[in-house]
Amino acid sequence: MVQYQDRLDLTFAALSDVTRRGVLEQLGGSQASISDLAERFQMTLTGMKKHVSVLEQAGLVVTEKVGRVRTCKLGPRRLEEEAAWIESHRQLWSARFDALDKIVEKLKTQEKTDGHRKRR
């Protein structure tokens, strides 16, 4: 369970940043060097290395150094566990909102009934 939570924490932390999500979208099309990514996102090489490191720790990106160039590509890890976690919480909240809708409808009906009684 702890390992599962650690993975979720790493993944959601990695996805919480707009630049890192942009990097993943970029790498979805093709691999790129850290220098290319830094240029595309208008940031320093050091800043991009930090972002890539976070993505790499989460298993979302894999890097390979060939000579002086470090190339990034999407990692082999899928997001099934994260999707399952989100789905379980979506179902929970959906059930709660459905129950709330029933209460609101009941109160509306009761309000209409009470309104008709007062007019008589």
C-alpha positions, 0 to 999 in steps of 0.5 A: 500500500505504501509503495502504491501511495508513493507512486501516486504521489510521485505521479500527481506531483509530476503532473501538477506542473503545467510545464511538465504536462507540456513536456509530456505532450511534446514527447507524445509526438516525438522524443526531444533533447533537454536543450530542445525542450528548454528552448521550446518552453523558454527556460534555462537548461538547468530548469528543464533538467529539474522538470525532466528529473521529476518526470523521470522519478515518476517513471513518465519519462526516460532519458538517454545520454548519447555523447553530450546530448541527453534525449528524452522520451515517454516512459513505458509506465502507463497510468492505469493505477492513477486512472483507477484511483481517479475513477474510484473517487469519481464514483464516490463523488458521483454517488454523493452528488446523486444523493444531494440531487435527491434531497434537493428535489425532495425539498423543492417538492416539499416547498411547492406543497407548502406553498400551495397550502399557504395560498389556500 
